[in-house]
Amino acid sequence: MSGFKALVSKRMLKNVSFMGEEVEIGKLSVRTVMEIQAQARKVDDEDNGMAMLRMVIKASIPESAELSDEDFESFPMDELGSLSNEILKFSGINPEEASTGEAV
């Protein structure tokens, strides 16, 4: 298969720094962005904010799917926030608009 149709499942990747190490992030699909926006509209407390961070990171970094909620809670909050913002920016989303559910 060639041409535009062949690009349907292609992932675009980029290396970013997380806790002093390089990790590979992938651009989010339109479907995933829409799911994140729906989740962002529901964010009304810190637990939902953490759920959104986990959702963004797990969608972008497949290996992170193996991490438990407790594993995520062991990372520094600013590092998780920076990583999530990098993923959102790489995917063409303004992180501030994502947090209100208004970005596309």
Rosetta constraint file for C-alpha pairs under 8 A:
AtomPair CA 1 CA 5 HARMONIC 7.43 0.50
AtomPair CA 1 CA 6 HARMONIC 5.70 0.50
AtomPair CA 2 CA 6 HARMONIC 5.11 0.50
AtomPair CA 3 CA 7 HARMONIC 7.28 0.50
AtomPair CA 4 CA 8 HARMONIC 7.45 0.50
AtomPair CA 6 CA 10 HARMONIC 7.72 0.50
AtomPair CA 11 CA 26 HARMONIC 6.32 0.50
AtomPair CA 11 CA 27 HARMONIC 6.77 0.50
AtomPair CA 12 CA 26 HARMONIC 5.56 0.50
AtomPair CA 12 CA 27 HARMONIC 5.65 0.50
AtomPair CA 13 CA 24 HARMONIC 6.43 0.50
AtomPair CA 13 CA 25 HARMONIC 5.58 0.50
AtomPair CA 13 CA 26 HARMONIC 4.45 0.50
AtomPair CA 13 CA 27 HARMONIC 6.51 0.50
AtomPair CA 14 CA 24 HARMONIC 5.51 0.50
AtomPair CA 14 CA 25 HARMONIC 5.43 0.50
AtomPair CA 14 CA 26 HARMONIC 6.49 0.50
AtomPair CA 15 CA 22 HARMONIC 5.98 0.50
AtomPair CA 15 CA 23 HARMONIC 5.44 0.50
AtomPair CA 15 CA 24 HARMONIC 4.41 0.50
AtomPair CA 15 CA 25 HARMONIC 6.21 0.50
AtomPair CA 16 CA 22 HARMONIC 5.43 0.50
AtomPair CA 16 CA 23 HARMONIC 5.53 0.50
AtomPair CA 16 CA 24 HARMONIC 6.38 0.50
AtomPair CA 16 CA 25 HARMONIC 7.17 0.50
AtomPair CA 16 CA 83 HARMONIC 7.91 0.50
AtomPair CA 16 CA 86 HARMONIC 7.68 0.50
AtomPair CA 17 CA 21 HARMONIC 5.37 0.50
AtomPair CA 17 CA 22 HARMONIC 4.62 0.50
AtomPair CA 17 CA 23 HARMONIC 6.21 0.50
AtomPair CA 17 CA 83 HARMONIC 7.88 0.50
AtomPair CA 18 CA 22 HARMONIC 6.15 0.50
AtomPair CA 18 CA 23 HARMONIC 6.48 0.50
AtomPair CA 18 CA 79 HARMONIC 6.46 0.50
AtomPair CA 18 CA 83 HARMONIC 6.52 0.50
AtomPair CA 19 CA 79 HARMONIC 6.47 0.50
AtomPair CA 24 CA 61 HARMONIC 6.92 0.50
AtomPair CA 25 CA 60 HARMONIC 5.42 0.50
AtomPair CA 25 CA 61 HARMONIC 5.43 0.50
AtomPair CA 25 CA 87 HARMONIC 6.60 0.50
AtomPair CA 26 CA 60 HARMONIC 4.78 0.50
AtomPair CA 26 CA 61 HARMONIC 6.47 0.50
AtomPair CA 26 CA 87 HARMONIC 7.34 0.50
AtomPair CA 27 CA 60 HARMONIC 6.38 0.50
AtomPair CA 27 CA 87 HARMONIC 6.85 0.50
AtomPair CA 27 CA 90 HARMONIC 6.12 0.50
AtomPair CA 27 CA 91 HARMONIC 4.78 0.50
AtomPair CA 28 CA 32 HARMONIC 6.02 0.50
AtomPair CA 28 CA 33 HARMONIC 6.38 0.50
AtomPair CA 28 CA 59 HARMONIC 6.89 0.50
AtomPair CA 28 CA 60 HARMONIC 6.13 0.50
AtomPair CA 28 CA 87 HARMONIC 7.76 0.50
AtomPair CA 28 CA 88 HARMONIC 7.82 0.50
AtomPair CA 28 CA 91 HARMONIC 5.53 0.50
AtomPair CA 29 CA 33 HARMONIC 6.24 0.50
AtomPair CA 29 CA 91 HARMONIC 7.97 0.50
AtomPair CA 30 CA 34 HARMONIC 6.22 0.50
AtomPair CA 31 CA 35 HARMONIC 6.34 0.50
AtomPair CA 32 CA 36 HARMONIC 6.15 0.50
AtomPair CA 32 CA 59 HARMONIC 7.28 0.50
AtomPair CA 33 CA 37 HARMONIC 6.15 0.50
AtomPair CA 33 CA 104 HARMONIC 7.56 0.50
AtomPair CA 34 CA 38 HARMONIC 6.25 0.50
AtomPair CA 34 CA 104 HARMONIC 7.92 0.50
AtomPair CA 35 CA 39 HARMONIC 6.24 0.50
AtomPair CA 36 CA 40 HARMONIC 6.05 0.50
AtomPair CA 36 CA 52 HARMONIC 6.95 0.50
AtomPair CA 36 CA 55 HARMONIC 7.29 0.50
AtomPair CA 36 CA 56 HARMONIC 7.09 0.50
AtomPair CA 36 CA 98 HARMONIC 7.68 0.50
AtomPair CA 36 CA 101 HARMONIC 7.67 0.50
AtomPair CA 37 CA 41 HARMONIC 6.40 0.50
AtomPair CA 37 CA 98 HARMONIC 6.18 0.50
AtomPair CA 37 CA 99 HARMONIC 7.72 0.50
AtomPair CA 37 CA 100 HARMONIC 7.68 0.50
AtomPair CA 37 CA 101 HARMONIC 4.32 0.50
AtomPair CA 37 CA 102 HARMONIC 6.95 0.50
AtomPair CA 37 CA 103 HARMONIC 7.20 0.50
AtomPair CA 38 CA 42 HARMONIC 6.91 0.50
AtomPair CA 38 CA 101 HARMONIC 6.43 0.50
AtomPair CA 39 CA 43 HARMONIC 6.58 0.50
AtomPair CA 39 CA 52 HARMONIC 6.62 0.50
AtomPair CA 39 CA 101 HARMONIC 7.61 0.50
AtomPair CA 40 CA 49 HARMONIC 7.91 0.50
AtomPair CA 40 CA 52 HARMONIC 6.92 0.50
AtomPair CA 40 CA 98 HARMONIC 6.74 0.50
AtomPair CA 40 CA 99 HARMONIC 5.48 0.50
AtomPair CA 40 CA 100 HARMONIC 5.86 0.50
AtomPair CA 40 CA 101 HARMONIC 4.93 0.50
AtomPair CA 41 CA 99 HARMONIC 7.79 0.50
AtomPair CA 41 CA 100 HARMONIC 6.09 0.50
AtomPair CA 41 CA 101 HARMONIC 5.11 0.50
AtomPair CA 42 CA 48 HARMONIC 7.49 0.50
AtomPair CA 43 CA 48 HARMONIC 5.13 0.50
AtomPair CA 43 CA 49 HARMONIC 5.93 0.50
AtomPair CA 44 CA 48 HARMONIC 6.65 0.50
AtomPair CA 44 CA 49 HARMONIC 7.71 0.50
AtomPair CA 45 CA 49 HARMONIC 6.42 0.50
AtomPair CA 46 CA 50 HARMONIC 6.22 0.50
AtomPair CA 47 CA 51 HARMONIC 6.22 0.50
AtomPair CA 48 CA 52 HARMONIC 6.17 0.50
AtomPair CA 49 CA 53 HARMONIC 6.33 0.50
AtomPair CA 50 CA 54 HARMONIC 6.16 0.50
AtomPair CA 51 CA 55 HARMONIC 6.08 0.50
AtomPair CA 52 CA 56 HARMONIC 6.20 0.50
AtomPair CA 53 CA 57 HARMONIC 6.19 0.50
AtomPair CA 53 CA 80 HARMONIC 7.14 0.50
AtomPair CA 53 CA 81 HARMONIC 7.15 0.50
AtomPair CA 53 CA 84 HARMONIC 6.22 0.50
AtomPair CA 54 CA 58 HARMONIC 5.83 0.50
AtomPair CA 54 CA 72 HARMONIC 7.37 0.50
AtomPair CA 55 CA 59 HARMONIC 6.02 0.50
AtomPair CA 56 CA 60 HARMONIC 6.32 0.50
AtomPair CA 56 CA 84 HARMONIC 6.25 0.50
AtomPair CA 56 CA 87 HARMONIC 7.40 0.50
AtomPair CA 56 CA 88 HARMONIC 7.84 0.50
AtomPair CA 57 CA 61 HARMONIC 5.81 0.50
AtomPair CA 57 CA 64 HARMONIC 7.07 0.50
AtomPair CA 57 CA 83 HARMONIC 7.56 0.50
AtomPair CA 57 CA 84 HARMONIC 6.10 0.50
AtomPair CA 57 CA 87 HARMONIC 7.45 0.50
AtomPair CA 58 CA 62 HARMONIC 5.89 0.50
AtomPair CA 58 CA 63 HARMONIC 7.60 0.50
AtomPair CA 58 CA 64 HARMONIC 5.28 0.50
AtomPair CA 58 CA 65 HARMONIC 5.29 0.50
AtomPair CA 60 CA 87 HARMONIC 6.94 0.50
AtomPair CA 61 CA 65 HARMONIC 7.59 0.50
AtomPair CA 67 CA 71 HARMONIC 5.65 0.50
AtomPair CA 67 CA 72 HARMONIC 6.80 0.50
AtomPair CA 68 CA 72 HARMONIC 6.50 0.50
AtomPair CA 69 CA 73 HARMONIC 6.26 0.50
AtomPair CA 70 CA 74 HARMONIC 6.40 0.50
AtomPair CA 71 CA 75 HARMONIC 7.24 0.50
AtomPair CA 73 CA 77 HARMONIC 7.91 0.50
AtomPair CA 75 CA 79 HARMONIC 7.11 0.50
AtomPair CA 75 CA 80 HARMONIC 6.88 0.50
AtomPair CA 76 CA 80 HARMONIC 6.53 0.50
AtomPair CA 77 CA 81 HARMONIC 6.10 0.50
AtomPair CA 78 CA 82 HARMONIC 6.04 0.50
AtomPair CA 79 CA 83 HARMONIC 6.11 0.50
AtomPair CA 80 CA 84 HARMONIC 6.08 0.50
AtomPair CA 81 CA 85 HARMONIC 6.11 0.50
AtomPair CA 82 CA 86 HARMONIC 6.16 0.50
AtomPair CA 83 CA 87 HARMONIC 6.30 0.50
AtomPair CA 84 CA 88 HARMONIC 6.21 0.50
AtomPair CA 85 CA 89 HARMONIC 6.03 0.50
AtomPair CA 85 CA 95 HARMONIC 5.68 0.50
AtomPair CA 86 CA 90 HARMONIC 5.98 0.50
AtomPair CA 87 CA 91 HARMONIC 6.15 0.50
AtomPair CA 88 CA 92 HARMONIC 6.38 0.50
AtomPair CA 88 CA 93 HARMONIC 5.05 0.50
AtomPair CA 88 CA 94 HARMONIC 6.69 0.50
AtomPair CA 88 CA 95 HARMONIC 5.96 0.50
AtomPair CA 88 CA 98 HARMONIC 7.98 0.50
AtomPair CA 89 CA 93 HARMONIC 5.14 0.50
AtomPair CA 89 CA 94 HARMONIC 6.00 0.50
AtomPair CA 89 CA 95 HARMONIC 6.74 0.50
AtomPair CA 93 CA 97 HARMONIC 7.47 0.50
AtomPair CA 93 CA 98 HARMONIC 6.73 0.50
AtomPair CA 93 CA 103 HARMONIC 6.20 0.50
AtomPair CA 93 CA 104 HARMONIC 6.45 0.50
AtomPair CA 94 CA 98 HARMONIC 6.21 0.50
AtomPair CA 94 CA 103 HARMONIC 6.62 0.50
AtomPair CA 95 CA 99 HARMONIC 6.32 0.50
AtomPair CA 96 CA 100 HARMONIC 6.94 0.50
AtomPair CA 97 CA 101 HARMONIC 6.23 0.50
AtomPair CA 97 CA 102 HARMONIC 5.23 0.50
AtomPair CA 97 CA 103 HARMONIC 4.84 0.50
AtomPair CA 98 CA 102 HARMONIC 6.03 0.50
AtomPair CA 98 CA 103 HARMONIC 5.14 0.50
